[in-house]
């Protein structure tokens, strides 16, 4: 049986492969993708009138990449990882942040998002993680380090005292 920390390391590896795949898809047709001005407008969820939804594998990946035992919480209308109009986690950003572009083709974005969500759901099933598709604020508030005490390190079940 695979230990909890090994399971989460595998999730992180699979999400990394998925993110690389997304980035490859986005390079194939720049006209459909659009050109991001990196203005940060979409990070202000209320003003932009949209929500960012995330899944557990994305949160596990982010926690591991940040080597964090907890993730920042939403304290306002903006993404907690936006710092001075820039994304502090751009390299490790969520699926929705990778795919969405203000002037991108909405049908292209929707189709790619649905494909990626199927892949994320499959990761959850493969590693017996409850699949949830929740808005960022809710997901961050309910993400427990008990899921994996820093996905980069050993989980409590793997400790040998």
N, C-alpha and C positions, 0 to 999 in steps of 0.2 A: 504494500500500500504506500502511496506517495504521501510524504509528510506535507503539512500545511504550507510551510515556507517554500518547499520545492514546487508545490502546485501553483503558488503565487508567482514564483520565478518563471514558470512556464507560461502563465497568463501574460506576464509582462513581455516575454519574448514574442508571443503570438500577436499582441497588440502592436509591438514595434514593427513586425512584418506587415500587419494590416495598415499601419500608418504609412509605411514605405509604399505599399500598393496604392493607397489613396493618392499620395503625392505623384506617383507615376501616372495615374489616371488624369490628374489635374494638369500635367504637362502635355498631354496628348492633344488637347484642343483649347488653346488659350482664349479663343473667341467665345466659347461657351462658358468658360470659367470666369472670365472677367478680369479686371485689373484692380487689385486691392490697393487703395491709397494709404493704407496703414494709419487711418485717421482716428481709429478707436470708437467711431460712432456706434458701431454694432455692439460694442462692449457695454454700452449704457442701455440696458435692456428695456427699461420703461420708456425712455425718450425715443428709442428706435422702434418701440412697439413690437417686440418679439421676445421670446425666451430661448435660452440655450438648454437643451436637454442632453443628459449624459447617462452612461451606463456604468455598472460596477467595474467591468474590466478597465475602462478608461480611468476611473478613480484609483484603482489598484496600480495601474501603470504610472500615473502621475505621482502618487505617494512614493513609489519605488524610485522614480527618476529624481525626485526631490530629496530622497532619503529622509522622508518625513514620517513621523509617527502620527501626525494629524495634518489636516488640510485647512486652509483659510476658510473662514465662513463669510457668507454674504452679510455685509453690514449696511448696505444701501442698494441703490439701483444698478450699480456697475459691477462688473466681474471683479472679484477680489484680487485677481491676478493682473489687473491693469494698473500700471504704475506710470504716472506722468504721461498719459496718453499712449503708452506702449505696453505690449504684452510681456510680462515678466517670465512667462512660461512658453513663449512662442515655439520653441523647439519641441516641446512636449504637449502642445495644445490639444484640445479635445477634437473629436471628429467633426462636430458642427462648425467649429472655428476653422478647420482645415478646408471644409467644403464650401461654406458660405462666403459669398462676395457680393457686396452691395449691387454691383452692376452685372453680376453673373446671370446666366439663363436659369430661371427658376425650375423649369422642367428637368434640366440636366442635374441641378442640385438635388432635386427631390428623388430622382431615379438613383443617383449615386448614394444618397443617404439611405434609401431603402435597402440597397445592396449591402452597404456597410453594416446596417443594423442587423441584417440576417447573419452576417459573419460574427458580429459581437454576441448575438444570441447563441450562436453555435459554440462560441468560446465558453459562455456561461454554462451551457448544457454539458460540454465536454469536461469541465472542471467542477461541476455541481455547485455553481454559484447562482443564487436566485437572480433571475433577470428582472431588472427594473429599468424603465426609461423615464427618468424624473427630471424636472427642471433643476438647474444647477443649484439654486438655493436649498431646495429640499434634499437633493442628493448629497450636498456637502454637509448638511445638518444631520443626516442619518448615516453617513459613512462613518463607520466605527473602526478605530484602529484595532478593535478586537477581531475584525475581519482578518487582519494580518498586521501584527505589530511592526510597522514599517515593512512593506513588501520586500524591501531590499535585504532585510535581516531575518533572523529566526523568529518564528511565531512561538507563542507560549507552549504549544503542544510539542514543539521540537526541542525545547530546552531540556538538558540533562542535568538535573541538580543532584 
